[in-house]
Amino acid sequence: SEEKAEAEAALEEALPALEDAAKALNDLKKEDITEMRQFAKPHELVQNVALCVVILKGGKDVSWKGAKVVMGEGNFLRSLVEFDKDGLTEKQIKQVKVYFQNADFTPEAMMNISQAGAGLLKWVYAIVNYYGVAKTVNPKRQAVANAEKTLRQAQKDLAKIQAEVKALGEQLQELQVKFEA
């Protein structure tokens, strides 16, 4: 119970950031992304956030050209909201964190350059934060699931043994009565 509570509490810490990211994405419109895609040579921070999105989505072409293709997908914004954040790899996260080394690579700084870029960057930060929390929570969840499975089996075994003890007790009483007779 303690392990389960600890795992759930840690996961709860990451959920507000994910909700903020989803809200930021919901505030974006397809036109914002279309406008961003039309840049021939975007601002470095705009390009970098787009590259982070490509990396997280598992794209092979990590370039502005590849980012424009990813952002041009029919349900691009919905795909981010419904993103499989539990399927990320350590390699993807490391690649994205390289961009975090730039002190200006923040949603606040991005807001002065591009609203769409700021929304996407909030999403990137939330996904990376979630990964960090999930990396510690998932093993705890697995341990809790294993412990619960072991507990269920132990309870079944205990019930079986208690039934056997009860039957043996009844049998012993019958034998005692016969012995005394």
Backbone as JSON Lines, residues from 0, in Angstrom:
{"i":0,"aa":"S","n":[0.83,-1.21,0.0],"ca":[0.0,0.0,0.0],"c":[0.86,1.26,0.0]}
{"i":1,"aa":"E","n":[1.93,1.2,0.82],"ca":[2.83,2.37,0.89],"c":[3.51,2.61,-0.46]}
{"i":2,"aa":"E","n":[4.0,1.52,-1.09],"ca":[4.66,1.65,-2.39],"c":[3.69,2.22,-3.42]}
{"i":3,"aa":"K","n":[2.46,1.73,-3.4],"ca":[1.45,2.18,-4.36],"c":[1.17,3.66,-4.17]}
{"i":4,"aa":"A","n":[1.0,4.07,-2.92],"ca":[0.72,5.48,-2.62],"c":[1.89,6.36,-3.05]}
{"i":5,"aa":"E","n":[3.1,5.89,-2.81],"ca":[4.3,6.66,-3.18],"c":[4.39,6.81,-4.7]}
{"i":6,"aa":"A","n":[4.13,5.74,-5.42],"ca":[4.18,5.78,-6.89],"c":[3.12,6.72,-7.44]}
{"i":7,"aa":"E","n":[1.92,6.63,-6.91],"ca":[0.83,7.49,-7.38],"c":[1.1,8.95,-7.06]}
{"i":8,"aa":"A","n":[1.67,9.23,-5.9],"ca":[1.98,10.61,-5.52],"c":[3.03,11.2,-6.45]}
{"i":9,"aa":"A","n":[4.03,10.42,-6.8],"ca":[5.07,10.9,-7.71],"c":[4.48,11.19,-9.09]}
{"i":10,"aa":"L","n":[3.58,10.32,-9.52],"ca":[2.95,10.53,-10.83],"c":[2.06,11.77,-10.82]}
{"i":11,"aa":"E","n":[1.4,12.0,-9.71],"ca":[0.52,13.17,-9.57],"c":[1.3,14.48,-9.76]}
{"i":12,"aa":"E","n":[2.6,14.46,-9.41],"ca":[3.42,15.66,-9.57],"c":[3.56,16.04,-11.05]}
{"i":13,"aa":"A","n":[3.62,15.04,-11.92],"ca":[3.83,15.31,-13.34],"c":[2.54,15.67,-14.06]}
{"i":14,"aa":"L","n":[1.4,15.29,-13.53],"ca":[0.14,15.5,-14.23],"c":[-0.22,16.96,-14.46]}
{"i":15,"aa":"P","n":[0.0,17.88,-13.5],"ca":[-0.33,19.29,-13.79],"c":[0.45,19.83,-14.99]}
{"i":16,"aa":"A","n":[1.71,19.45,-15.14],"ca":[2.5,19.92,-16.28],"c":[1.92,19.35,-17.58]}
{"i":17,"aa":"L","n":[1.49,18.11,-17.55],"ca":[0.88,17.52,-18.74],"c":[-0.43,18.22,-19.08]}
{"i":18,"aa":"E","n":[-1.21,18.54,-18.05],"ca":[-2.47,19.25,-18.27],"c":[-2.21,20.64,-18.84]}
{"i":19,"aa":"D","n":[-1.19,21.33,-18.32],"ca":[-0.82,22.65,-18.86],"c":[-0.41,22.54,-20.32]}
{"i":20,"aa":"A","n":[0.34,21.49,-20.63],"ca":[0.79,21.29,-22.0],"c":[-0.41,21.02,-22.91]}
{"i":21,"aa":"A","n":[-1.34,20.2,-22.45],"ca":[-2.53,19.92,-23.25],"c":[-3.33,21.2,-23.48]}
{"i":22,"aa":"K","n":[-3.43,22.04,-22.43],"ca":[-4.14,23.31,-22.56],"c":[-3.42,24.22,-23.56]}
{"i":23,"aa":"A","n":[-2.09,24.25,-23.49],"ca":[-1.32,25.07,-24.43],"c":[-1.56,24.58,-25.86]}
{"i":24,"aa":"L","n":[-1.62,23.27,-26.04],"ca":[-1.88,22.73,-27.38],"c":[-3.3,23.05,-27.83]}
{"i":25,"aa":"N","n":[-4.26,22.98,-26.89],"ca":[-5.64,23.29,-27.25],"c":[-5.82,24.75,-27.63]}
{"i":26,"aa":"D","n":[-4.95,25.61,-27.08],"ca":[-5.01,27.04,-27.41],"c":[-4.45,27.31,-28.81]}
{"i":27,"aa":"L","n":[-3.67,26.38,-29.33],"ca":[-3.1,26.55,-30.66],"c":[-4.13,26.18,-31.72]}
{"i":28,"aa":"K","n":[-3.99,26.83,-32.84],"ca":[-4.87,26.53,-33.97],"c":[-4.03,25.97,-35.1]}
{"i":29,"aa":"K","n":[-4.69,25.27,-35.98],"ca":[-3.99,24.7,-37.12],"c":[-3.29,25.82,-37.91]}
{"i":30,"aa":"E","n":[-3.92,26.99,-37.94],"ca":[-3.35,28.12,-38.68],"c":[-2.01,28.56,-38.07]}
{"i":31,"aa":"D","n":[-1.9,28.46,-36.73],"ca":[-0.64,28.83,-36.06],"c":[0.48,27.9,-36.53]}
{"i":32,"aa":"I","n":[0.18,26.62,-36.61],"ca":[1.19,25.64,-37.05],"c":[1.49,25.86,-38.52]}
{"i":33,"aa":"T","n":[0.46,26.13,-39.31],"ca":[0.66,26.38,-40.75],"c":[1.57,27.59,-40.95]}
{"i":34,"aa":"E","n":[1.32,28.63,-40.16],"ca":[2.16,29.84,-40.25],"c":[3.61,29.5,-39.91]}
{"i":35,"aa":"M","n":[3.79,28.7,-38.86],"ca":[5.13,28.31,-38.44],"c":[5.82,27.5,-39.54]}
{"i":36,"aa":"R","n":[5.07,26.63,-40.19],"ca":[5.64,25.76,-41.24],"c":[6.08,26.57,-42.46]}
{"i":37,"aa":"Q","n":[5.48,27.73,-42.67],"ca":[5.77,28.51,-43.87],"c":[7.1,29.24,-43.82]}
{"i":38,"aa":"F","n":[7.72,29.29,-42.65],"ca":[9.03,29.93,-42.54],"c":[10.04,29.15,-43.37]}
{"i":39,"aa":"A","n":[10.76,29.87,-44.24],"ca":[11.82,29.2,-45.0],"c":[13.02,28.98,-44.08]}
{"i":40,"aa":"K","n":[13.35,30.02,-43.33],"ca":[14.47,29.93,-42.37],"c":[13.95,30.51,-41.06]}
{"i":41,"aa":"P","n":[13.39,29.66,-40.19],"ca":[12.8,30.16,-38.94],"c":[13.87,30.58,-37.94]}
{"i":42,"aa":"H","n":[13.41,31.29,-36.93],"ca":[14.28,31.64,-35.8],"c":[14.84,30.34,-35.23]}
{"i":43,"aa":"E","n":[16.06,30.39,-34.74],"ca":[16.73,29.19,-34.22],"c":[15.9,28.47,-33.16]}
{"i":44,"aa":"L","n":[15.28,29.23,-32.23],"ca":[14.5,28.6,-31.17],"c":[13.25,27.91,-31.72]}
{"i":45,"aa":"V","n":[12.63,28.53,-32.71],"ca":[11.44,27.93,-33.35],"c":[11.85,26.63,-34.03]}
{"i":46,"aa":"Q","n":[12.95,26.67,-34.74],"ca":[13.44,25.47,-35.42],"c":[13.77,24.38,-34.39]}
{"i":47,"aa":"N","n":[14.41,24.75,-33.32],"ca":[14.81,23.77,-32.3],"c":[13.61,23.09,-31.63]}
{"i":48,"aa":"V","n":[12.56,23.86,-31.34],"ca":[11.39,23.23,-30.73],"c":[10.74,22.27,-31.72]}
{"i":49,"aa":"A","n":[10.74,22.63,-32.99],"ca":[10.18,21.74,-34.01],"c":[11.0,20.46,-34.11]}
{"i":50,"aa":"L","n":[12.32,20.59,-34.0],"ca":[13.19,19.41,-34.04],"c":[12.94,18.51,-32.81]}
{"i":51,"aa":"C","n":[12.7,19.13,-31.66],"ca":[12.39,18.35,-30.46],"c":[11.1,17.54,-30.66]}
{"i":52,"aa":"V","n":[10.12,18.16,-31.28],"ca":[8.85,17.46,-31.55],"c":[9.1,16.27,-32.47]}
{"i":53,"aa":"V","n":[9.91,16.49,-33.51],"ca":[10.23,15.39,-34.44],"c":[10.91,14.24,-33.68]}
{"i":54,"aa":"I","n":[11.86,14.57,-32.82],"ca":[12.58,13.55,-32.05],"c":[11.61,12.77,-31.16]}
{"i":55,"aa":"L","n":[10.76,13.5,-30.43],"ca":[9.83,12.84,-29.53],"c":[8.82,11.97,-30.27]}
{"i":56,"aa":"K","n":[8.43,12.41,-31.45],"ca":[7.47,11.63,-32.24],"c":[8.15,10.49,-32.99]}
{"i":57,"aa":"G","n":[9.47,10.38,-32.84],"ca":[10.19,9.27,-33.46],"c":[10.48,9.46,-34.93]}
{"i":58,"aa":"G","n":[10.49,10.72,-35.38],"ca":[10.78,11.0,-36.79],"c":[12.22,10.69,-37.15]}
{"i":59,"aa":"K","n":[12.42,10.3,-38.38],"ca":[13.78,9.95,-38.84],"c":[14.53,11.19,-39.35]}
{"i":60,"aa":"D","n":[13.8,12.09,-40.0],"ca":[14.43,13.28,-40.59],"c":[14.38,14.43,-39.58]}
{"i":61,"aa":"V","n":[15.43,14.53,-38.76],"ca":[15.48,15.58,-37.74],"c":[16.13,16.81,-38.36]}
{"i":62,"aa":"S","n":[15.32,17.5,-39.16],"ca":[15.74,18.73,-39.83],"c":[14.51,19.62,-39.93]}
{"i":63,"aa":"W","n":[14.71,20.86,-40.35],"ca":[13.56,21.74,-40.52],"c":[12.62,21.17,-41.58]}
{"i":64,"aa":"K","n":[13.17,20.6,-42.62],"ca":[12.35,19.99,-43.68],"c":[11.52,18.85,-43.08]}
{"i":65,"aa":"G","n":[12.15,17.99,-42.28],"ca":[11.44,16.9,-41.64],"c":[10.38,17.4,-40.65]}
{"i":66,"aa":"A","n":[10.7,18.47,-39.94],"ca":[9.75,19.06,-38.99],"c":[8.52,19.6,-39.71]}
{"i":67,"aa":"K","n":[8.74,20.22,-40.86],"ca":[7.6,20.75,-41.63],"c":[6.69,19.62,-42.08]}
{"i":68,"aa":"V","n":[7.29,18.48,-42.43],"ca":[6.48,17.32,-42.83],"c":[5.66,16.82,-41.64]}
{"i":69,"aa":"V","n":[6.3,16.68,-40.48],"ca":[5.6,16.21,-39.27],"c":[4.48,17.18,-38.9]}
{"i":70,"aa":"M","n":[4.76,18.48,-38.93],"ca":[3.75,19.48,-38.56],"c":[2.63,19.54,-39.6]}
{"i":71,"aa":"G","n":[2.89,19.05,-40.8],"ca":[1.88,19.07,-41.86],"c":[0.93,17.89,-41.81]}
{"i":72,"aa":"E","n":[1.18,16.93,-40.92],"ca":[0.29,15.79,-40.8],"c":[-1.1,16.27,-40.44]}
{"i":73,"aa":"G","n":[-2.1,15.6,-40.99],"ca":[-3.5,16.01,-40.83],"c":[-3.94,16.31,-39.42]}
{"i":74,"aa":"N","n":[-3.66,15.45,-38.49],"ca":[-4.11,15.64,-37.12],"c":[-2.91,15.9,-36.2]}
{"i":75,"aa":"F","n":[-2.03,16.78,-36.62],"ca":[-0.79,17.03,-35.89],"c":[-1.05,17.4,-34.42]}
{"i":76,"aa":"L","n":[-1.89,18.4,-34.18],"ca":[-2.13,18.85,-32.8],"c":[-2.81,17.75,-31.98]}
{"i":77,"aa":"R","n":[-3.76,17.06,-32.57],"ca":[-4.43,15.97,-31.85],"c":[-3.42,14.86,-31.52]}
{"i":78,"aa":"S","n":[-2.49,14.6,-32.46],"ca":[-1.49,13.55,-32.22],"c":[-0.6,13.9,-31.03]}
{"i":79,"aa":"L","n":[-0.4,15.18,-30.79],"ca":[0.39,15.6,-29.63],"c":[-0.4,15.43,-28.34]}
{"i":80,"aa":"V","n":[-1.69,15.77,-28.38],"ca":[-2.54,15.63,-27.2],"c":[-2.66,14.15,-26.83]}
{"i":81,"aa":"E","n":[-2.76,13.29,-27.84],"ca":[-2.94,11.84,-27.6],"c":[-1.62,11.08,-27.64]}
{"i":82,"aa":"F","n":[-0.53,11.8,-27.55],"ca":[0.8,11.22,-27.68],"c":[1.05,10.08,-26.68]}
{"i":83,"aa":"D","n":[1.69,9.01,-27.15],"ca":[2.03,7.86,-26.28],"c":[3.31,8.18,-25.52]}
{"i":84,"aa":"K","n":[3.15,8.9,-24.42],"ca":[4.31,9.35,-23.64],"c":[5.01,8.21,-22.92]}
{"i":85,"aa":"D","n":[4.32,7.07,-22.77],"ca":[4.95,5.93,-22.1],"c":[5.82,5.12,-23.05]}
{"i":86,"aa":"G","n":[5.78,5.46,-24.34],"ca":[6.58,4.72,-25.32],"c":[7.92,5.37,-25.64]}
{"i":87,"aa":"L","n":[8.27,6.41,-24.9],"ca":[9.53,7.12,-25.17],"c":[10.74,6.31,-24.74]}
{"i":88,"aa":"T","n":[11.88,6.63,-25.35],"ca":[13.12,5.96,-24.98],"c":[14.08,6.98,-24.36]}
{"i":89,"aa":"E","n":[15.05,6.46,-23.63],"ca":[16.08,7.3,-23.01],"c":[16.84,8.08,-24.08]}
{"i":90,"aa":"K","n":[17.06,7.44,-25.23],"ca":[17.8,8.07,-26.32],"c":[17.07,9.33,-26.81]}
{"i":91,"aa":"Q","n":[15.75,9.22,-26.98],"ca":[14.97,10.38,-27.43],"c":[15.08,11.52,-26.43]}
{"i":92,"aa":"I","n":[14.96,11.19,-25.16],"ca":[15.0,12.23,-24.12],"c":[16.36,12.9,-24.09]}
{"i":93,"aa":"K","n":[17.43,12.12,-24.21],"ca":[18.78,12.7,-24.23],"c":[18.95,13.64,-25.42]}
{"i":94,"aa":"Q","n":[18.43,13.23,-26.58],"ca":[18.54,14.09,-27.77],"c":[17.81,15.41,-27.56]}
{"i":95,"aa":"V","n":[16.65,15.36,-26.94],"ca":[15.87,16.58,-26.7],"c":[16.55,17.46,-25.66]}
{"i":96,"aa":"K","n":[17.09,16.85,-24.63],"ca":[17.71,17.63,-23.55],"c":[18.92,18.43,-24.01]}
{"i":97,"aa":"V","n":[19.52,18.04,-25.11],"ca":[20.63,18.81,-25.68],"c":[20.16,20.24,-25.98]}
{"i":98,"aa":"Y","n":[18.92,20.37,-26.46],"ca":[18.38,21.69,-26.79],"c":[18.09,22.51,-25.53]}
{"i":99,"aa":"F","n":[17.86,21.85,-24.41],"ca":[17.55,22.53,-23.16],"c":[18.74,23.3,-22.62]}
{"i":100,"aa":"Q","n":[19.93,23.04,-23.15],"ca":[21.14,23.71,-22.66],"c":[21.16,25.19,-23.02]}
{"i":101,"aa":"N","n":[20.4,25.57,-24.03],"ca":[20.3,26.98,-24.42],"c":[19.4,27.68,-23.39]}
{"i":102,"aa":"A","n":[19.94,28.66,-22.7],"ca":[19.21,29.36,-21.63],"c":[17.94,30.04,-22.14]}
{"i":103,"aa":"D","n":[17.89,30.39,-23.43],"ca":[16.71,31.05,-24.0],"c":[15.64,30.06,-24.44]}
{"i":104,"aa":"F","n":[15.9,28.77,-24.3],"ca":[14.97,27.75,-24.77],"c":[13.9,27.49,-23.7]}
{"i":105,"aa":"T","n":[13.07,28.54,-23.5],"ca":[11.98,28.46,-22.51],"c":[10.69,28.91,-23.19]}
{"i":106,"aa":"P","n":[9.55,28.45,-22.68],"ca":[8.28,28.9,-23.26],"c":[8.11,30.42,-23.17]}
{"i":107,"aa":"E","n":[8.62,31.01,-22.09],"ca":[8.48,32.46,-21.92],"c":[9.26,33.2,-23.01]}
{"i":108,"aa":"A","n":[10.5,32.8,-23.24],"ca":[11.31,33.45,-24.28],"c":[10.71,33.18,-25.65]}
{"i":109,"aa":"M","n":[10.19,31.97,-25.84],"ca":[9.62,31.6,-27.13],"c":[8.36,32.41,-27.43]}
{"i":110,"aa":"M","n":[7.61,32.79,-26.4],"ca":[6.37,33.54,-26.59],"c":[6.63,34.85,-27.33]}
{"i":111,"aa":"N","n":[7.82,35.44,-27.13],"ca":[8.16,36.69,-27.82],"c":[8.44,36.47,-29.3]}
{"i":112,"aa":"I","n":[8.68,35.22,-29.68],"ca":[9.04,34.9,-31.05],"c":[7.87,34.26,-31.8]}
{"i":113,"aa":"S","n":[7.25,33.27,-31.12],"ca":[6.17,32.52,-31.78],"c":[5.27,31.89,-30.74]}
{"i":114,"aa":"Q","n":[3.97,32.2,-30.83],"ca":[3.0,31.62,-29.91],"c":[2.93,30.1,-30.14]}
{"i":115,"aa":"A","n":[2.93,29.69,-31.39],"ca":[2.88,28.26,-31.7],"c":[4.12,27.56,-31.15]}
{"i":116,"aa":"G","n":[5.27,28.18,-31.32],"ca":[6.51,27.62,-30.8],"c":[6.47,27.5,-29.29]}
{"i":117,"aa":"A","n":[5.9,28.5,-28.61],"ca":[5.8,28.47,-27.15],"c":[4.88,27.33,-26.7]}
{"i":118,"aa":"G","n":[3.77,27.15,-27.38],"ca":[2.85,26.05,-27.04],"c":[3.51,24.7,-27.23]}
{"i":119,"aa":"L","n":[4.22,24.55,-28.34],"ca":[4.92,23.29,-28.61],"c":[6.03,23.06,-27.58]}
{"i":120,"aa":"L","n":[6.7,24.13,-27.18],"ca":[7.79,23.98,-26.21],"c":[7.24,23.59,-24.84]}
{"i":121,"aa":"K","n":[6.08,24.13,-24.45],"ca":[5.45,23.71,-23.19],"c":[5.18,22.21,-23.24]}
{"i":122,"aa":"W","n":[4.7,21.75,-24.4],"ca":[4.42,20.33,-24.57],"c":[5.71,19.51,-24.44]}
{"i":123,"aa":"V","n":[6.78,19.97,-25.08],"ca":[8.06,19.26,-25.03],"c":[8.54,19.16,-23.58]}
{"i":124,"aa":"Y","n":[8.5,20.29,-22.86],"ca":[8.94,20.29,-21.45],"c":[8.09,19.33,-20.62]}
{"i":125,"aa":"A","n":[6.78,19.35,-20.83],"ca":[5.89,18.48,-20.05],"c":[6.17,17.01,-20.33]}
{"i":126,"aa":"I","n":[6.41,16.67,-21.58],"ca":[6.68,15.28,-21.95],"c":[8.0,14.82,-21.33]}
{"i":127,"aa":"V","n":[9.02,15.67,-21.39],"ca":[10.32,15.31,-20.8],"c":[10.19,15.16,-19.28]}
{"i":128,"aa":"N","n":[9.44,16.07,-18.65],"ca":[9.2,15.99,-17.2],"c":[8.45,14.71,-16.87]}
{"i":129,"aa":"Y","n":[7.42,14.4,-17.63],"ca":[6.65,13.17,-17.4],"c":[7.55,11.94,-17.5]}
{"i":130,"aa":"Y","n":[8.41,11.94,-18.5],"ca":[9.31,10.8,-18.69],"c":[10.18,10.6,-17.44]}
{"i":131,"aa":"G","n":[10.71,11.71,-16.93],"ca":[11.57,11.63,-15.75],"c":[10.83,11.05,-14.56]}
{"i":132,"aa":"V","n":[9.59,11.46,-14.36],"ca":[8.79,10.95,-13.25],"c":[8.41,9.5,-13.51]}
{"i":133,"aa":"A","n":[7.96,9.21,-14.72],"ca":[7.51,7.86,-15.06],"c":[8.65,6.85,-14.95]}
{"i":134,"aa":"K","n":[9.86,7.31,-15.23],"ca":[11.02,6.42,-15.16],"c":[11.21,5.9,-13.73]}
{"i":135,"aa":"T","n":[10.89,6.7,-12.74],"ca":[11.01,6.24,-11.36],"c":[9.71,5.59,-10.88]}
{"i":136,"aa":"V","n":[8.58,6.05,-11.41],"ca":[7.28,5.53,-10.97],"c":[6.98,4.15,-11.56]}
{"i":137,"aa":"N","n":[7.3,3.94,-12.83],"ca":[6.95,2.67,-13.46],"c":[7.55,1.46,-12.78]}
{"i":138,"aa":"P","n":[8.83,1.49,-12.38],"ca":[9.34,0.33,-11.63],"c":[8.59,0.12,-10.3]}
{"i":139,"aa":"K","n":[8.2,1.23,-9.67],"ca":[7.43,1.12,-8.43],"c":[6.06,0.51,-8.71]}
{"i":140,"aa":"R","n":[5.45,0.95,-9.8],"ca":[4.15,0.39,-10.18],"c":[4.27,-1.11,-10.43]}
{"i":141,"aa":"Q","n":[5.34,-1.48,-11.12],"ca":[5.56,-2.9,-11.41],"c":[5.76,-3.67,-10.11]}
{"i":142,"aa":"A","n":[6.53,-3.1,-9.19],"ca":[6.76,-3.76,-7.91],"c":[5.44,-3.9,-7.14]}
{"i":143,"aa":"V","n":[4.6,-2.87,-7.2],"ca":[3.3,-2.91,-6.53],"c":[2.44,-4.0,-7.16]}
{"i":144,"aa":"A","n":[2.41,-4.06,-8.48],"ca":[1.61,-5.08,-9.17],"c":[2.09,-6.48,-8.78]}
{"i":145,"aa":"N","n":[3.41,-6.67,-8.74],"ca":[3.96,-7.97,-8.35],"c":[3.61,-8.3,-6.9]}
{"i":146,"aa":"A","n":[3.71,-7.31,-6.03],"ca":[3.39,-7.52,-4.62],"c":[1.91,-7.86,-4.44]}
{"i":147,"aa":"E","n":[1.04,-7.16,-5.19],"ca":[-0.39,-7.45,-5.12],"c":[-0.69,-8.86,-5.62]}
{"i":148,"aa":"K","n":[0.0,-9.26,-6.68],"ca":[-0.18,-10.61,-7.23],"c":[0.26,-11.65,-6.2]}
{"i":149,"aa":"T","n":[1.41,-11.42,-5.57],"ca":[1.92,-12.33,-4.54],"c":[0.96,-12.38,-3.35]}
{"i":150,"aa":"L","n":[0.42,-11.23,-2.97],"ca":[-0.53,-11.16,-1.87],"c":[-1.79,-11.95,-2.19]}
{"i":151,"aa":"R","n":[-2.32,-11.79,-3.39],"ca":[-3.52,-12.55,-3.79],"c":[-3.26,-14.05,-3.72]}
{"i":152,"aa":"Q","n":[-2.09,-14.47,-4.21],"ca":[-1.74,-15.89,-4.19],"c":[-1.59,-16.38,-2.75]}
{"i":153,"aa":"A","n":[-0.96,-15.57,-1.92],"ca":[-0.77,-15.95,-0.51],"c":[-2.13,-16.05,0.19]}
{"i":154,"aa":"Q","n":[-3.06,-15.14,-0.13],"ca":[-4.38,-15.2,0.47],"c":[-5.13,-16.46,0.04]}
{"i":155,"aa":"K","n":[-4.99,-16.83,-1.24],"ca":[-5.61,-18.07,-1.73],"c":[-5.01,-19.28,-1.0]}
{"i":156,"aa":"D","n":[-3.68,-19.28,-0.9],"ca":[-3.0,-20.38,-0.22],"c":[-3.44,-20.46,1.24]}
{"i":157,"aa":"L","n":[-3.53,-19.3,1.9],"ca":[-3.94,-19.26,3.3],"c":[-5.36,-19.8,3.46]}
{"i":158,"aa":"A","n":[-6.26,-19.39,2.58],"ca":[-7.65,-19.86,2.65],"c":[-7.69,-21.38,2.47]}
{"i":159,"aa":"K","n":[-6.9,-21.89,1.56],"ca":[-6.84,-23.34,1.3],"c":[-6.32,-24.07,2.55]}
{"i":160,"aa":"I","n":[-5.26,-23.55,3.15],"ca":[-4.66,-24.16,4.34],"c":[-5.65,-24.09,5.51]}
{"i":161,"aa":"Q","n":[-6.34,-22.95,5.65],"ca":[-7.32,-22.81,6.73],"c":[-8.45,-23.82,6.56]}
{"i":162,"aa":"A","n":[-8.88,-24.05,5.32],"ca":[-9.93,-25.04,5.05],"c":[-9.42,-26.43,5.41]}
{"i":163,"aa":"E","n":[-8.15,-26.73,5.07],"ca":[-7.57,-28.03,5.41],"c":[-7.46,-28.2,6.92]}
{"i":164,"aa":"V","n":[-7.06,-27.15,7.63],"ca":[-6.95,-27.2,9.09],"c":[-8.33,-27.44,9.7]}
{"i":165,"aa":"K","n":[-9.34,-26.75,9.16],"ca":[-10.71,-26.93,9.67],"c":[-11.16,-28.37,9.46]}
{"i":166,"aa":"A","n":[-10.91,-28.9,8.24],"ca":[-11.3,-30.29,7.95],"c":[-10.54,-31.26,8.85]}
{"i":167,"aa":"L","n":[-9.26,-31.01,9.06],"ca":[-8.47,-31.88,9.95],"c":[-8.96,-31.78,11.39]}
{"i":168,"aa":"G","n":[-9.34,-30.6,11.81],"ca":[-9.88,-30.39,13.16],"c":[-11.16,-31.19,13.35]}
{"i":169,"aa":"E","n":[-12.03,-31.13,12.33],"ca":[-13.29,-31.88,12.39],"c":[-12.99,-33.38,12.41]}
{"i":170,"aa":"Q","n":[-12.06,-33.81,11.59],"ca":[-11.67,-35.22,11.54],"c":[-11.07,-35.66,12.88]}
{"i":171,"aa":"L","n":[-10.27,-34.78,13.47],"ca":[-9.67,-35.09,14.77],"c":[-10.75,-35.22,15.84]}
{"i":172,"aa":"Q","n":[-11.75,-34.36,15.8],"ca":[-12.84,-34.43,16.78],"c":[-13.6,-35.75,16.63]}
{"i":173,"aa":"E","n":[-13.85,-36.14,15.37],"ca":[-14.54,-37.41,15.13],"c":[-13.72,-38.57,15.68]}
{"i":174,"aa":"L","n":[-12.41,-38.52,15.41],"ca":[-11.53,-39.59,15.9],"c":[-11.49,-39.59,17.44]}
{"i":175,"aa":"Q","n":[-11.49,-38.4,18.05],"ca":[-11.47,-38.29,19.51],"c":[-12.73,-38.91,20.1]}
{"i":176,"aa":"V","n":[-13.88,-38.63,19.44],"ca":[-15.15,-39.19,19.91],"c":[-15.11,-40.72,19.8]}
{"i":177,"aa":"K","n":[-14.63,-41.24,18.71],"ca":[-14.5,-42.69,18.48],"c":[-13.54,-43.3,19.47]}
{"i":178,"aa":"F","n":[-12.44,-42.59,19.73],"ca":[-11.43,-43.11,20.66],"c":[-12.01,-43.24,22.06]}
{"i":179,"aa":"E","n":[-12.75,-42.19,22.46],"ca":[-13.34,-42.19,23.81],"c":[-14.43,-43.25,23.91]}
{"i":180,"aa":"A","n":[-15.12,-43.51,22.8],"ca":[-16.19,-44.5,22.82],"c":[-15.55,-45.88,22.9]}
